[in-house]
Amino acid sequence: GQSLEQPSEVTAVEGAIVQINCTYQTSGFYGLSWYQQHDGGAPTFLSYNALDGLEETGRFSSFLSRSDSYGYLLLQELQMKDSASYFCAVRGEYGNKLVFGAGTILRVKS
Amino acid sequence: NAGVTQTPKFRVLKTGQSMTLLCAQDMNHEYMYWYRQDPGMGLRLIHYSVGEGTTAKGEVPDGYNVSRLKKQNFLLGLESAAPSQTSVYFCASSYSDRANYGYTFGSGTRLTVV
């Protein structure tokens, strides 16, 4: 099976940088995805890493180390609107469909 | 461009009642999914479909049935609702099976079984 571990909650100040970590265990690895979900809203796709290294998209970056079964989402210049839950996900044993971590609640304070 | 539309948005059921959750997508996606989301447990896959007329079980399929008679629609049925099925249900679709394409989620159905 698969398992993903993320911190349950992270708090940071507006304008700061925050890193949300994710460690995973899976029998077959096809990449690490990240999704954002605002309270009461739908999850939205943020990023995908198939290979080691850093992928940057604006203020958000995502990193993967396959040898360490580890990745992180980096959010820079935090804004209040970044307060949300963030989920990492890998393809799982059910037809290689996405399996999600329990999510990290990010609280941005002014 | 509506994306993925779920109906209803909210529903309260009594134990033993049945209902169908509707999911429609207008992106011509082949793949569709039903997830449930419970506090502290992330999203868990209930059933999925890789194309019109196909369905398959996910991680937590017990107590649910699905149908994909048309490519754009994916229905989730609860034949005899139980309090343990109180949850938020999300439908999603994707163009490809490859994770890099990302899933597009609907806005969810909040179901309470009393």
Chai-1 contact restraints between the chains, C-beta under 6 A:
chainA,res_idxA,chainB,res_idxB,connection_type,confidence,min_distance_angstrom,max_distance_angstrom,comment,restraint_id
A,G31,B,A99,contact,1.0,0.0,6.0,A-B,restraint_1
A,S33,B,A99,contact,1.0,0.0,6.0,A-B,restraint_2
A,A42,B,F105,contact,1.0,0.0,6.0,A-B,restraint_3
A,A42,B,S107,contact,1.0,0.0,6.0,A-B,restraint_4
A,P43,B,F105,contact,1.0,0.0,6.0,A-B,restraint_5
A,F45,B,G102,contact,1.0,0.0,6.0,A-B,restraint_6
A,Y48,B,A99,contact,1.0,0.0,6.0,A-B,restraint_7
A,Y48,B,N100,contact,1.0,0.0,6.0,A-B,restraint_8
A,R91,B,A99,contact,1.0,0.0,6.0,A-B,restraint_9
A,Y94,B,L45,contact,1.0,0.0,6.0,A-B,restraint_10
A,Y94,B,G58,contact,1.0,0.0,6.0,A-B,restraint_11
A,Y94,B,E59,contact,1.0,0.0,6.0,A-B,restraint_12
A,G95,B,A56,contact,1.0,0.0,6.0,A-B,restraint_13
A,K97,B,L45,contact,1.0,0.0,6.0,A-B,restraint_14
A,K97,B,Y48,contact,1.0,0.0,6.0,A-B,restraint_15
A,F100,B,G42,contact,1.0,0.0,6.0,A-B,restraint_16
A,F100,B,L43,contact,1.0,0.0,6.0,A-B,restraint_17
A,G101,B,G42,contact,1.0,0.0,6.0,A-B,restraint_18
A,A102,B,G40,contact,1.0,0.0,6.0,A-B,restraint_19
A,A102,B,M41,contact,1.0,0.0,6.0,A-B,restraint_20
A,A102,B,G42,contact,1.0,0.0,6.0,A-B,restraint_21
A,G103,B,G42,contact,1.0,0.0,6.0,A-B,restraint_22
